[in-house]
Amino acid sequence: MNRDEQQASQRLAELRREIHFHDHRYYVLDDPVISDGEYDRLFRELQELEEQFPGLVTPDSPTQRVGGAPLSSFETVAHPYPMYSLDNVFDGDGFQGFLQKTQRFLQHEGDIRFVAEPKLDGLAVELIYEQGIFELGLTRGDGVTGENITSQLKTVQTIPLRLQAGADIKVPARLIVRGEVYLPHTGFELLNSQRLAQGEPLFANPRNAAAGSLRQLDPAVTAKRPLAFFVYGVGEPGILSVTCQWDMLQYLGKLGFRVNPHVRRCGSADEAADSFEKLLQLRHSLEYEIDGVVIKVDSFDLQNRLGATTRAPRWAVAWKFPAIQVTTRILDVEFQVGRTGAVTPVAILDPVDVDGVIVKRATLHNRDEIERKDLRIGDNVLIQRAGDVIPEVIKVLGDARSGNEVVVSFPENCPECAHSLVRPQDEAVTRCVNSHCPAQRLQALIYFAGKSGMDIEGLGKKNMEQLVKKGLVSDIPDIFRLRAQDLNTLDGWGDKSAGNAVSSINSAKKSSLSRFIRALGIRYIGEVNASLLARRFDTIQRIMSASKDELLEIEGIGEQAAASLVDYFSDPSARFMVENLLESGLEITVEDYGEKPLEGRVFLFTGSLASMSRNEAKQRIKSLGGQVVSAVSRRITDVISGEKPGSKLKKAEEMGLRVLDETRFIRLLGEEEVA
């Protein structure tokens, strides 16, 4: 490096530090210390120097917030640690239930300290920093894998490209940060006014606009959207020198992240409930959408003890705000056939605005609900919509009846294929049991390509209906045979949209085992059960050939799920479909769940433990890869005997099963060798 380059390198480093400082003052602290003109002068000097010395451009330079060519598709990347969703409660009783379960699990009496945080209605993302530099950004995806949207996230001004270090703050070598990207109300209104002027369809709400902005393949488009970010957590709290959620948020704030100013530390459950009430009152005065309050156990030690289920942490809950209710009129009732054959009555409503969304349809659930609520065509009704939940009819406004209302007549035959409908014993749902029903096939295709399935961009509900109607798609393998020239001549399609859809289809040819199983839409096999199956079996072939008894050995898989899975793959057409997909290039990979020292071991508990609750002990075993069962059998490898063991201990000893007392069990959890 010659003298000119050395001087330029030194000046560039100074400019980047200075601009990062002013970006933090302006975008995060909302407290600028220089004028816009002075800032622009610094930025222009940086640009000019980097143009003169392109070899000195660094990834964390402020000029790199918008850079790189548009992507052809989004790459799927595994999260270093699962990004769990949250369990929801909807009232004070639900929160008390969460509190009681927490105390019971921990065997804890008295107050637990919590942190209450506004639940932003945006898009959850993960940011990964290496040596303090923003290197990788992912969507939540299915919690195990997400889409690489690094270039798009770099355009969000409130996401620091370089973390701030200081005398009292140490930047970890690697930091995994989680938070929410959202679109403020003013930005949403501006964006929709621009789209209206350009004749483009309007976004329904700020959340949809934020999600759509981050999934733009061209980051230059994302950069034009005024997105913002609040941090709420990290992927690996153990690497930090803090011991609780509250201190972690203060630490992240010092690193340069925006922490929501309405986060509150609560010394008790009553204080957490008070925080909910205060945020409920503030809700409509905020500059961004919130739909509830996330309440987290503050202590990391207690969080670790509580652990998580297969889908959500036990130490946090989302307390959702009450649903917004309005009145309207039922104009008609239609009957929809779902992918599992369920026939659902849907009310066609006089269109009404519910919290900024025009609602025209609402679910009536089933025949029993229609009769219980005495719903009739022509009734004035109260409807509600909570978050993303499908609108539903709450009750009839009986006093407004004119006498001309018509009783809803439930069909005896499938409205799509005319096959006789069946109502299975002990079920409220009426079903079409014709596996070749065109409506079921269509809904299965929509589900497979949708966000809960393979998440194939461009193949949403309306487009899939079009492809089926045109005869381009009749079964799942047909999706993977689509070409751009098949699509670009259809109504509403062009070269760009067709190309993007085909790129997304090609990306979907590489799928995790759990995502693929979930995408098939098998009844009772959702995200949780699909993950359990993927953990137990390493190939789709093994899942297809598993017996009901083998499936029931998996902790968490019940009778209904096991029977449904066996029934699905006993159909030769289902097996042929999967084999066809594999032959056509579908690659199914197994998620890496990390080292599990208790993998293959099966535990049975008898008696009570002094050091922890039974639930916590079970969770600890599962987190280390073991299984827990409740009945004595030959497949048990370890019997844990606590105080006052029952008859199971005697039976286990008669069968010669290995018995561990509580001391040896604690050693086992510490991964020490037990003879």
C-alpha positions in Angstrom: 0.0 0.0 0.0 1.5 3.3 -1.1 1.4 6.6 0.8 -1.8 7.8 -0.9 -3.6 4.6 -0.2 -2.4 4.7 3.5 -3.7 8.2 3.9 -7.0 7.3 2.1 -7.4 4.2 4.3 -6.9 6.3 7.4 -9.4 8.9 6.3 -12.0 6.3 5.2 -11.8 4.7 8.6 -12.4 8.1 10.3 -15.3 8.9 8.0 -17.0 5.5 8.5 -16.7 5.9 12.3 -18.1 9.4 12.2 -21.0 8.5 9.9 -21.8 5.4 12.0 -21.9 7.6 15.0 -24.2 10.2 13.4 -26.5 7.4 12.0 -26.9 6.1 15.5 -27.7 9.6 16.8 -30.2 10.2 14.0 -32.0 6.9 13.4 -31.7 5.1 16.8 -31.5 7.9 19.4 -33.5 10.5 17.3 -31.1 13.1 18.6 -28.8 14.4 15.8 -25.8 16.5 16.7 -25.0 17.9 13.2 -27.1 19.4 10.4 -28.3 17.4 7.3 -25.9 19.5 5.2 -22.9 18.5 7.3 -23.9 14.9 7.2 -24.3 15.0 3.4 -20.8 16.5 3.1 -19.3 13.7 5.1 -21.1 11.1 3.1 -20.1 12.6 -0.3 -16.5 12.6 0.8 -16.8 8.9 1.7 -18.3 8.1 -1.6 -15.7 10.0 -3.6 -12.8 8.4 -1.7 -14.2 4.9 -2.2 -14.7 5.6 -5.9 -11.1 6.6 -6.1 -9.9 3.6 -4.0 -12.4 0.8 -4.7 -10.1 -1.8 -3.1 -10.6 0.0 0.3 -14.3 -0.4 0.4 -15.4 -2.5 3.4 -18.7 -4.4 3.9 -19.7 -2.2 6.9 -19.3 1.0 5.0 -22.4 3.2 5.0 -22.3 3.3 1.2 -23.0 -0.5 1.2 -26.5 -0.3 2.6 -27.8 -0.6 -1.0 -25.5 -2.7 -3.1 -25.3 -5.7 -5.3 -27.4 -6.9 -8.2 -31.0 -8.1 -7.8 -31.3 -11.8 -6.7 -32.9 -14.5 -8.8 -34.2 -16.2 -5.7 -33.7 -16.3 -1.9 -31.2 -18.8 -0.5 -32.4 -20.9 2.4 -30.1 -21.0 5.4 -30.4 -22.9 8.7 -30.7 -20.9 11.9 -27.8 -21.5 14.3 -30.4 -21.9 17.0 -34.2 -22.4 16.5 -36.3 -19.3 16.2 -39.3 -20.3 18.2 -42.8 -18.9 17.8 -44.7 -17.9 21.0 -47.8 -19.4 22.7 -50.7 -16.9 22.9 -53.1 -16.0 25.7 -56.1 -13.7 25.2 -57.2 -12.6 28.6 -56.2 -12.3 32.3 -57.3 -15.9 32.9 -55.0 -17.1 30.2 -52.1 -15.2 31.6 -52.8 -16.6 35.1 -52.7 -20.0 33.5 -49.3 -19.3 32.0 -48.1 -18.0 35.4 -49.4 -21.1 37.3 -47.7 -23.5 34.8 -44.5 -21.6 35.1 -44.5 -21.7 38.9 -45.6 -25.4 38.9 -42.8 -26.3 36.5 -40.2 -24.5 38.5 -41.7 -25.6 41.9 -41.5 -21.9 42.7 -43.7 -20.0 45.1 -43.9 -16.3 45.2 -43.2 -13.6 42.7 -41.2 -14.1 39.5 -39.6 -11.1 37.8 -40.7 -10.5 34.2 -40.0 -8.2 31.3 -43.0 -6.9 29.3 -42.3 -5.8 25.7 -44.7 -4.5 23.1 -45.5 -7.2 20.5 -44.8 -5.5 17.2 -46.9 -6.5 14.2 -44.0 -6.8 11.7 -41.6 -9.4 10.5 -39.2 -11.3 12.8 -35.6 -11.5 11.6 -32.3 -12.8 12.7 -29.1 -10.8 12.4 -25.6 -12.4 12.6 -22.6 -10.3 13.4 -19.0 -11.5 13.0 -16.3 -9.5 14.8 -18.9 -6.7 15.2 -19.8 -6.6 11.4 -23.2 -7.4 10.1 -22.7 -10.5 7.9 -26.0 -12.4 7.6 -29.7 -11.7 7.9 -32.5 -14.2 7.8 -36.2 -14.4 8.0 -37.7 -16.6 10.7 -39.0 -19.0 8.0 -40.2 -22.2 9.7 -38.0 -21.6 12.8 -35.4 -24.1 11.7 -34.4 -22.4 8.4 -35.0 -19.0 7.0 -34.4 -17.0 3.8 -31.1 -15.0 3.4 -32.3 -11.4 3.1 -28.9 -9.8 4.1 -28.9 -7.3 1.2 -32.4 -6.2 2.0 -31.8 -5.8 5.7 -28.7 -3.7 5.1 -31.1 -1.0 3.7 -32.8 -0.6 7.0 -31.2 2.4 8.6 -31.9 1.4 12.2 -29.9 -1.9 11.8 -26.3 -1.1 12.6 -23.7 -2.4 10.0 -21.0 -2.2 12.7 -21.5 -2.7 16.4 -20.3 0.0 18.8 -17.6 -0.9 21.2 -16.5 1.0 24.2 -14.6 1.0 27.5 -17.7 -0.6 29.3 -19.0 -2.7 26.4 -17.4 -5.7 24.8 -18.4 -6.9 21.3 -18.6 -10.7 21.1 -16.7 -12.4 18.3 -20.1 -13.7 17.1 -23.5 -12.3 18.0 -26.9 -13.6 16.9 -29.6 -11.0 17.3 -33.3 -11.3 16.9 -35.8 -8.5 16.4 -38.7 -7.1 14.4 -38.7 -5.2 11.2 -41.8 -3.0 10.8 -43.2 -0.1 8.8 -44.3 3.0 10.7 -47.8 4.4 10.0 -46.4 7.5 8.2 -44.2 5.3 6.0 -47.2 3.0 5.2 -49.4 5.9 4.2 -46.7 7.4 2.0 -46.0 4.0 0.4 -49.7 3.4 -0.4 -50.1 6.9 -1.8 -47.2 6.3 -4.2 -48.6 3.0 -5.3 -52.0 4.6 -5.8 -50.4 7.2 -8.1 -48.6 4.5 -10.0 -51.7 2.4 -10.4 -50.3 -0.4 -8.3 -52.4 -2.5 -5.8 -52.3 -1.1 -2.3 -50.9 -3.0 0.7 -53.6 -4.1 3.2 -51.7 -3.2 6.3 -48.2 -2.2 7.5 -47.3 -5.8 8.4 -48.0 -7.0 4.8 -46.1 -4.0 3.5 -43.0 -4.7 5.7 -43.0 -8.4 4.7 -43.4 -7.6 1.0 -40.6 -5.0 1.2 -38.1 -7.4 2.7 -38.9 -10.1 0.2 -38.1 -7.9 -2.8 -35.4 -9.6 -4.8 -33.9 -6.2 -5.7 -32.6 -4.5 -2.5 -32.8 -1.2 -4.3 -36.6 -1.5 -4.1 -36.4 -2.4 -0.4 -34.2 0.7 0.2 -37.1 2.9 -1.0 -39.4 1.6 1.8 -39.0 3.4 5.1 -38.5 0.3 7.2 -37.4 0.3 10.9 -36.1 -2.2 13.4 -36.4 -3.0 17.2 -34.2 -5.6 18.8 -35.7 -8.0 21.4 -33.3 -10.9 21.9 -30.3 -12.9 21.1 -29.8 -16.5 19.9 -27.3 -17.5 22.5 -27.6 -15.5 25.8 -24.9 -17.7 27.5 -22.1 -15.9 25.7 -23.0 -12.5 27.2 -21.9 -11.1 30.5 -25.5 -10.5 31.6 -27.9 -12.8 33.5 -31.3 -11.6 32.5 -33.5 -10.2 29.7 -33.6 -6.7 31.0 -29.8 -6.3 31.3 -29.4 -7.9 27.8 -31.6 -5.3 26.3 -29.6 -2.5 27.9 -26.4 -4.2 26.6 -27.8 -4.4 23.1 -28.8 -0.7 23.3 -25.1 0.2 24.1 -24.0 -1.8 21.0 -26.1 0.5 18.8 -29.5 -1.3 18.5 -32.9 0.4 19.0 -34.6 -1.0 22.1 -38.3 -0.2 22.3 -38.8 2.6 24.8 -42.0 1.0 26.2 -40.2 -2.1 27.5 -40.8 -2.5 31.2 -39.2 -4.6 33.9 -41.8 -6.1 36.2 -41.2 -7.3 39.8 -44.3 -9.4 39.8 -47.1 -10.9 37.6 -49.4 -8.0 38.8 -46.9 -5.5 37.4 -46.7 -7.4 34.1 -50.6 -7.3 33.9 -50.4 -3.6 34.6 -48.0 -3.2 31.7 -50.5 -4.9 29.4 -53.2 -2.5 30.4 -51.0 0.5 29.9 -49.9 -0.6 26.4 -53.5 -1.4 25.5 -54.3 2.2 26.2 -51.2 3.5 24.3 -51.8 1.2 21.3 -53.5 3.6 18.9 -51.2 6.5 19.8 -48.0 4.7 18.8 -46.3 5.3 15.4 -46.3 1.6 14.7 -48.7 -1.4 14.9 -48.7 -3.6 18.1 -51.1 -6.4 18.6 -50.3 -7.4 22.2 -47.6 -7.7 24.8 -44.8 -10.3 25.1 -44.2 -11.2 28.7 -40.9 -13.0 29.4 -39.4 -14.5 32.5 -36.5 -12.1 33.2 -33.9 -14.5 34.6 -31.8 -16.5 32.1 -31.3 -19.2 34.7 -35.1 -19.7 35.0 -35.5 -19.5 31.2 -33.0 -22.3 30.9 -34.8 -24.4 33.5 -38.1 -23.8 31.8 -36.8 -24.7 28.3 -39.1 -25.0 25.4 -41.6 -27.3 23.7 -41.0 -28.2 20.1 -42.5 -24.9 19.0 -42.4 -22.3 21.7 -40.4 -21.3 24.8 -42.1 -22.0 28.2 -40.6 -18.8 29.6 -42.5 -16.4 27.4 -46.1 -15.8 26.3 -47.8 -13.3 23.9 -50.8 -11.7 25.6 -52.8 -10.6 22.6 -55.0 -7.5 22.7 -58.8 -8.0 22.5 -60.3 -8.6 19.1 -61.9 -5.6 17.4 -65.6 -6.2 16.8 -68.1 -4.6 14.3 -71.6 -5.3 13.1 -72.6 -6.2 9.6 -75.1 -8.4 7.7 -75.0 -12.0 6.4 -75.9 -11.9 2.7 -75.4 -15.6 1.9 -73.7 -18.7 3.1 -71.3 -20.8 1.0 -69.7 -24.2 1.7 -66.0 -24.7 1.2 -64.2 -28.0 1.0 -60.7 -28.0 2.5 -57.7 -30.2 1.8 -58.7 -32.7 4.5 -62.3 -32.9 3.2 -63.7 -30.7 5.9 -66.8 -28.8 4.7 -66.8 -25.4 6.2 -69.7 -22.9 6.0 -68.6 -19.4 5.2 -70.7 -16.3 5.6 -70.8 -13.8 2.7 -71.0 -10.4 4.5 -72.0 -6.9 3.6 -68.4 -5.6 3.3 -67.2 -3.8 6.5 -64.0 -2.2 7.7 -62.4 -4.0 10.6 -59.4 -2.1 11.9 -58.3 -1.0 8.4 -59.1 -4.3 6.6 -62.2 -4.7 4.5 -63.9 -7.9 5.6 -66.3 -9.7 3.1 -66.3 -13.2 4.5 -66.3 -14.9 7.9 -66.1 -18.5 9.0 -69.1 -20.1 10.6 -67.0 -23.2 11.7 -69.6 -26.0 11.4 -73.2 -27.1 11.5 -73.3 -27.2 15.3 -72.1 -23.6 15.6 -74.7 -22.4 13.1 -77.4 -24.1 15.1 -76.1 -23.0 18.5 -75.9 -19.4 17.4 -79.2 -19.7 15.4 -77.5 -18.0 12.4 -79.7 -17.2 9.4 -79.1 -15.6 6.0 -80.1 -11.9 6.4 -79.2 -11.7 10.1 -77.4 -8.6 11.4 -74.4 -10.0 13.3 -71.4 -9.1 15.4 -68.0 -10.2 13.8 -64.5 -10.0 15.1 -61.0 -10.2 13.6 -57.9 -10.7 15.9 -54.5 -10.3 14.2 -54.2 -12.7 11.3 -57.1 -14.8 12.5 -59.8 -15.4 10.0 -62.8 -13.2 10.8 -65.6 -15.0 12.7 -69.2 -14.4 13.5 -69.6 -13.9 17.3 -73.3 -13.6 17.7 -76.6 -12.7 16.1 -78.2 -9.3 16.9 -81.6 -10.9 17.4 -83.5 -7.7 18.1 -82.8 -6.5 14.6 -84.6 -9.4 12.9 -87.3 -8.5 10.4 -88.8 -12.0 10.0 -87.5 -12.4 6.5 -84.3 -14.2 7.5 -83.7 -17.6 5.9 -82.5 -20.7 7.9 -79.1 -22.0 6.7 -79.5 -25.4 5.0 -76.4 -27.7 5.3 -75.8 -29.8 2.2 -76.0 -33.6 2.2 -73.6 -33.9 -0.7 -70.2 -32.4 -1.4 -70.7 -29.1 -3.2 -67.7 -29.8 -5.4 -67.9 -33.5 -6.3 -71.5 -34.5 -5.2 -70.1 -37.4 -3.1 -72.1 -38.1 0.0 -70.9 -36.2 3.1 -70.0 -38.0 6.3 -69.9 -36.7 9.9 -67.4 -39.0 11.8 -68.4 -40.1 15.3 -67.3 -37.6 18.0 -66.4 -34.9 15.4 -68.2 -31.6 14.8 -66.9 -31.4 11.2 -68.7 -32.8 8.2 -66.4 -34.3 5.6 -66.2 -35.3 2.0 -64.4 -38.7 2.0 -63.7 -38.8 -1.7 -59.9 -38.6 -1.9 -60.3 -37.6 -5.6 -62.5 -34.6 -4.8 -61.2 -31.7 -7.0 -61.6 -29.2 -4.2 -59.5 -31.2 -1.8 -56.8 -31.6 -4.5 -56.8 -27.9 -5.2 -56.6 -27.0 -1.5 -53.7 -29.5 -1.0 -51.8 -27.8 -3.9 -52.4 -24.4 -2.4 -51.2 -25.5 1.0 -48.1 -27.3 -0.5 -47.0 -24.1 -2.3 -48.1 -21.7 0.4 -46.2 -20.2 3.3 -47.1 -23.0 5.6 -45.8 -25.5 3.0 -42.8 -25.0 0.6 -43.4 -21.2 0.5 -43.0 -20.9 -3.3 -43.1 -17.3 -4.4 -45.6 -16.5 -7.1 -47.8 -19.6 -6.5 -50.3 -18.1 -4.1 -54.0 -19.1 -3.9 -55.2 -17.2 -7.0 -52.3 -18.2 -9.2 -52.6 -21.9 -8.2 -56.4 -21.8 -8.9 -55.5 -20.4 -12.4 -52.8 -23.1 -13.0 -55.2 -25.9 -12.1 -58.0 -24.4 -14.2 -55.7 -24.2 -17.2 -54.6 -27.8 -16.7 -51.0 -27.0 -16.0 -51.1 -28.4 -12.5 -53.1 -31.4 -11.3 -50.7 -32.9 -8.7 -47.7 -31.8 -6.7 -45.0 -33.1 -9.1 -46.6 -30.9 -11.8 -45.5 -27.8 -9.9 -41.8 -28.7 -10.3 -42.2 -29.2 -14.1 -43.5 -25.7 -14.7 -41.4 -23.6 -17.1 -41.3 -19.8 -17.6 -42.9 -20.2 -21.0 -45.8 -22.0 -19.5 -46.6 -19.0 -17.3 -45.6 -15.8 -19.1 -48.5 -16.0 -21.5 -51.2 -16.4 -18.8 -53.4 -13.5 -17.7 -51.6 -11.4 -15.0 -48.2 -12.9 -15.7 -45.1 -11.5 -17.5 -41.6 -12.5 -18.1 -40.4 -11.2 -14.8 -43.1 -12.8 -12.6 -42.8 -16.1 -14.5 -39.0 -16.1 -14.1 -39.3 -15.3 -10.4 -41.8 -18.1 -9.8 -39.7 -20.7 -11.6 -36.6 -19.6 -9.6 -38.6 -20.0 -6.4 -39.8 -23.5 -7.6 -36.2 -24.5 -8.3 -35.1 -23.3 -4.8 -37.9 -25.4 -3.3 -36.4 -28.5 -4.8 -34.0 -28.5 -1.9 -36.1 -28.9 1.3 -35.7 -30.0 4.8 -37.5 -33.2 5.8 -39.7 -31.5 8.3 -40.8 -28.8 5.9 -41.6 -31.3 3.2 -43.6 -33.6 5.5 -45.5 -30.5 6.8 -46.1 -29.3 3.2 -47.9 -32.5 2.2 -50.8 -31.3 4.4 -51.4 -34.6 6.1 -54.1 -34.3 8.7 -52.7 -33.9 12.3 -49.2 -33.4 10.9 -48.4 -29.8 11.4 -45.1 -28.0 12.2 -44.6 -29.7 15.6 -45.3 -33.3 14.6 -43.3 -32.8 11.3 -40.4 -31.8 13.4 -40.8 -34.8 15.7 -40.9 -37.1 12.7 -37.8 -35.6 11.2 -35.9 -35.9 14.5 -36.7 -39.6 14.7 -36.4 -40.7 11.0 -33.7 -39.5 8.7 -35.4 -40.2 5.3 -38.9 -39.8 3.8 -38.7 -43.5 2.9 -38.5 -44.4 6.6 -41.4 -42.2 7.5 -43.5 -43.7 4.6 -42.8 -47.3 5.8 -43.2 -46.6 9.6 -45.8 -48.7 11.3 -48.4 -47.2 13.7 -46.6 -48.8 16.7 -43.3 -47.2 15.6 -44.9 -43.8 15.3 -46.5 -44.1 18.7 -43.1 -44.7 20.3 -42.3 -41.0 19.4 -43.0 -38.8 22.4 -45.6 -36.3 21.2 -47.1 -38.3 18.4 -50.6 -39.4 19.4 -53.1 -42.0 18.1 -54.7 -39.6 15.6 -51.5 -38.4 14.1 -50.0 -41.9 13.8 -53.2 -43.3 12.2 -53.5 -40.4 9.8 -49.8 -40.7 8.6 -50.2 -44.5 8.1 -53.5 -44.0 6.3 -51.9 -41.3 4.0 -49.0 -43.4 2.9 -51.0 -46.6 2.5 -52.5 -44.9 -0.6 -50.4 -46.1 -3.5 -50.9 -42.7 -5.3 -49.3 -40.9 -2.3 -46.3 -43.1 -2.4 -46.0 -42.8 -6.2 -46.2 -39.0 -5.9 -43.3 -38.9 -3.4 -41.2 -41.3 -5.5 -42.0 -39.2 -8.6 -40.8 -36.0 -6.8 -37.5 -37.7 -5.8 -36.9 -39.0 -9.3 -37.5 -35.5 -10.7 -34.8 -33.9 -8.6 -36.3 -33.1 -5.2 -33.6 -33.1 -2.6 -34.8 -33.7 1.0 -32.2 -33.0 3.7 -32.3 -33.7 7.4 -31.9 -30.9 9.8 -28.9 -30.9 12.1 -30.3 -30.9 15.6 -26.8 -31.0 17.1 -25.2 -33.5 19.4 -27.8 -35.4 21.6 -26.0 -37.3 24.3 -29.2 -39.2 25.4 -30.2 -40.1 21.8 -31.8 -43.6 21.8 -32.4 -43.8 25.5 -35.9 -44.1 26.9 -36.8 -42.9 30.4 -39.6 -43.7 32.9 -40.2 -41.7 36.1 -41.7 -43.1 39.3 -41.9 -41.1 42.6 -41.3 -37.3 43.1 -38.0 -35.5 42.7 -36.8 -33.0 45.3 -34.5 -30.9 43.0 -37.0 -30.1 40.2 -40.5 -30.8 39.0 -41.4 -33.8 36.9 -42.1 -31.5 33.9 -38.7 -29.9 34.1 -37.0 -33.2 34.4 -38.8 -34.5 31.3 -37.8 -31.3 29.4 -34.2 -31.7 30.3 -34.2 -35.3 29.0 -35.8 -34.3 25.8 -33.4 -31.4 25.2 -30.6 -34.0 25.4 -32.3 -36.2 22.8 -33.9 -38.8 25.2 -37.5 -40.0 25.2 -39.9 -40.1 28.2 -42.7 -42.7 28.5 -45.3 -43.4 31.1 -45.7 -47.1 30.9 -43.3 -49.9 31.9 -42.0 -51.8 28.8 -38.9 -53.7 27.6 -37.7 -50.7 25.5 -37.1 -48.5 28.6 -33.4 -48.0 29.2 -33.5 -45.9 32.4 -36.0 -45.8 35.3 -35.7 -42.6 37.5 -36.7 -43.4 41.0 -37.6 -40.5 43.3 -39.2 -40.3 46.7 -42.1 -42.6 47.4 -41.9 -44.6 44.1 -45.0 -46.5 43.0 -45.6 -50.0 41.7 -43.7 -49.1 38.5 -40.4 -49.5 40.4 -41.1 -53.0 41.5 -42.2 -54.0 38.0 -39.1 -52.4 36.5 -36.8 -54.3 38.9 -38.6 -57.5 38.1 -37.9 -56.9 34.4 -34.2 -56.1 35.2 -34.4 -52.5 34.0 -31.7 -50.0 35.0 -32.8 -47.8 37.9 -31.2 -44.4 38.7 -31.8 -42.5 42.0 -32.1 -38.7 41.9 -28.4 -38.1 42.6 -27.3 -40.2 39.7 -30.0 -38.7 37.5 -28.7 -35.2 38.2 -25.2 -36.4 37.3 -26.6 -37.7 34.1 -28.2 -34.4 33.2 -24.8 -32.9 33.7 -23.6 -35.3 31.0 -21.3 -37.1 33.5 -20.7 -40.8 32.9 -23.0 -43.0 35.0 -21.9 -46.6 35.5 
